[in-house]
Amino acid sequence: MTARPEQVLDELLVLDAQAGDHAAFTQLVKRWQPRLWRHARLLSDDEASAWDAVQEAWSAVMRGLRALDDPADFGTWALRIVTNKCADAVRRRTRQRRLAHHAAEQANLKHRDEEREPRDADAVRAAVSSLPEILRAAVSLHYACGLTVAQVAAVLAIPAGTVKSRLSDARSKLRTTLERNEQ
């Protein structure tokens, strides 16, 4: 099958760009930008998302171009990258919506809990605030955010055993502080 002149030009530009020729890469961008944009716009909710996806795709193309084995595959490869970037954006927006919904639910629950909260809550908050920062972080992540010991360890970049000892130390200090305040 005979390659069209446009295909041959694209293949030559890809080979030159792979060799480090910035002008060849710029020519690829000029030739492929409209096609990638149209594709992204069809997959995206709005123009801004489409532009973001195309920009991210070009960054990925720039990083991965040397690894492209067959220059004839450039077009399908670049379009696949745009498709993936658009899908990533949709997943991010969906996750953000879920998080926002969850945060609103948590705020409503917290508000209801505060209405029923005992007067000792202020004393507990003050006691937690008086803890050293490393203990306060572990307490906040574990009890307020509901993270497991393993998750707290990952967030703080410390071993799980250290998290357990910090939580134990914090509970002990809180118990002492609260008992002292009751007297």
Secondary structure, DSSP 8 states (H G I E B T S, - for coil): ----HHHHHHHHHHHHHHTT-HHHHHHHHHHHHHHHHHHHHHHSSSHHHHHHHHHHHHHHHHHHGGG-S-GGGHHHHHHHHHHHHHHHHHHHHHHHHHHHHHHHHHHHHHHHHHHH--THHHHHHHHHHTS-HHHHHHHIIIIIS---HHHHHHHHTS-HHHHHHHHHHHHHHHHHHHHHHH-
